[in-house]
Structures are given as C-alpha cells and as structure tokens.
C-alpha cells in the first residue's frame, strides 16, 4: 500500500469517526451539545484536526444529513419493494418515513429541520439526497393522475409526511391519531389507484 493510499484511508476513517461521534452525541444530547470542542474531546483529536476535515459544525451536520438520506432511501426502498400495489406502496413508504423520523430524531433534524449547507432539489445535490427523494417519487408516481407533475406531487407528499412528523414531535398533533392521519393522506394520494 502506498503512503498516499494509507493517508487517504486514514483521512476517511477520521471523517467517519467525526460524523459517527456527532450523530451519537446529537442523539444523546441534541444538536446544541455538538460543538467542535466537544467532538474533538470525544474522538481524542485536536480541534484543528476537525477543521482540517470540516469547516465547522454546519459542515459536519451536512455530512450527517447526507448519511441519513442514504439510510432513509434504503428504508423507503425496502418498504416500497415489500408492498403490492399503489396504495400499499404509498402506505408502506409513509409508515417507513415516519418511523425513521421517530427512531432517529436528531438525524432527522440534521436532514430536514436544521439549516445545513446542502443544495437540495438541484442537480448539484449529493446522490443520497436524490436517492431518498426518488424513493418517495417511486411510491407517488403510480398514483399520479394524467396531467399531474410527478415531481410536484412527490414534493407535496413529502411535505405532508414532514408536516405530520414535525407537528407530532412538537406535541401539536396527538400521537394517538397518527395512523388515521396517515391513512387519510394515503387515501387522498391513492384515490382511484389499486
């Protein structure tokens, strides 16, 4: 192994360590607890080492968000592929999305609540962001009526799921009616579909 290859591998391992430590700390104590000083202490590297990998906390959160989108895409794909029919696919994806947000609240916040330096909905967006969106789209497109814009329909479905998650997490919607709300949402999106 060349020295350059070894250095690249070590650099990737340090970045992985930083991102993992940030996720774990955020899940345990919230994003306010994640500081470069605290991360440096957690991973036993100096702050300059962190800054040699990431410009600051926002860049670390962006790396966490990209990783989270890849995980979400995989969960949405598994749910969609295990379902049969348009309505079942929408329901499975909706359930998988909301379950993901419940299980990983700090990760979900990095992905969709906190401002992070990521170019969403642009050609420059990282592939993982597109993968997550495309999994939502794969569930929504079969429900699109003639003349519907599948992209806008997917954005509307995603916004609806995000709104349900956000309002429940903040206590503004009672948790007990979540399944009924999700069923209503699916019913409207899948009206007339199998």
N, C-alpha and C positions, 0 to 999 in steps of 0.2 A: 504494500500500500504506500502510495506516495505521501509525502509530507502535506502537500496541498489537499489531497483527499481526506487525510486524517483531520486536518484543521477544519475542513468543511463539515465533516461528520460531527466533530466536537461542537462546532458552532450551532448546528442543527439541534444537537442534544441539549445545549444550553437554552436555546429558544423554546424547545419543548418543555424543559424544566420550568422556565419562567411562566409560560402560558398555563401549565398544569397548576403551578403554585397560585397563580392569580385566580383561576377557576375555583380551586379548593377554598381559598381564603374568602372569596366573594360568596360562595355558597354557605360557608360557615358564619360569616360576619357581615356580609353585604359589601357592595362596591365601595362605600365610603372607607372601609377598612383597608382597601387595596391601595397602597402607596408604593412608590419605588423604594423608599427606605425600608418599608416592611417586607416587601418582596426580596430585596437584597439580603435581609436578615434571614428570611425563610429558606432561601436557596443557598445561603452562605457564599455569596459573591458580592463584590462591591457595587455601589450604585453606578459607577462609570461602566462596569461590565453590562449592566442592564441597558444603559443608554447606548452602548455600542450595538445592541440588538434592536432596541425600540426607542423611538423618540420620547416616549413618556407613557403615562397611564392610558391615554386615549388610544395610542397605537397598540398597546397590549390588549385593551378591550376589543379593538378591531380584530386582532388575531384570534381572540376567544370567540368573537362573533362568527368569523369565517369557519372555525372549527365546529361551532354549534350548528351552523347551517348545513354543514356536511352530515352531521349526526341526524338532524331533523329530516333532511332529504331521505336518508336511509330508512328512517322510521316511517315516513309517509309512503315511500315506495313499497315497503313490506306490507303495510296496511292495505294499500290500494290493490296490490297484486294478489292479496289473500281474499279479496272480495269478489263478488259476482254481480255485475250489473251497475248501471249508472248510480242509482240511489244508494246502493250498498257501498259503492266506491266513495261517494261523497261522504257518507256517514262514517266509514272507516277512517278516511283521511281527517275529517273533522274531529273525531274522537282521538286519533293519534296526535294531532296538533295540540289539542287542549290538554291531553295527558302529559305531553312533553313539557308544556309551559308549567304545569303543576309540579312535576318532578324536579325541574331544574329552573327555579325562578330567577336566580342570579344570571345564569346563562341566557335565559330568555330575555332578560333586561338588556344584557350586552348586545344581543342580536337585534332587538326590536323596540326598545324603550329609550335607552341612553343614546345620546348623540355620539356616533363614532365616525372616524374618517374613512368611510367606505362609500364607493359610488353605487348606490342601489339603483336598479332599473336603468342602467346604462350599459353599453357594450363593454365598458371597462370594469364592470362589476366582476369580482372573483367568481370563478366557476361554481364554487359551493353555494353562493347566493342564488345563482341561476338554477342550480340543481334543485334547491328547495322550492323555488317558485315554479319550476317546471313540473315538479311532482304535484303541486296544488293544481296546476293547469291540466295535467293529465286526468285528474279526477273531475274537473269542472267542464272541460271541453265537450265531453259527450252529452252534457246537459244543455249546451248552448242551442238556442233556437236559431233558425235561419235569420241571418242579418245581424246577430249578436257579434260583438267584438270579443273573441275568446280571452284576449289579454285583459280587457277591462272587466269582464265577468270574473276572471280569476282574481284580479285585484280587489273586487267587491267582496268576493267570498272570503279572501284572506283578511280584509279589513273587518268583516263581520266576526270571524273567528278571533281576531286580535281584540276586538272590542269586547266580546264575551269574556275572554280571558282577563283582560285588564279590569273590567268592571267587577268581576267576581273577586279577583285578587285584592282589590281595594275595598271590598265589602259593600259595594254599591248595588250589587245584584246578589240575592241569596244563592248560595251554593246548591241548595236542595233542588232547585228547578233547572239546573244546568242541562240535564238530559232532555227535558221537554223543550227548552230553548233551542238546543242543537237539532232536535227533531223538526221543529218548526222551520229552522233555517234550511235544513236539508230538503224538506218538503217544498219550499219555495224555489230552491235552485233546481230540484229534480222534477218539478211539475211536468207531467207528461212523458217522463223518461222511464225506462224499465229499471 
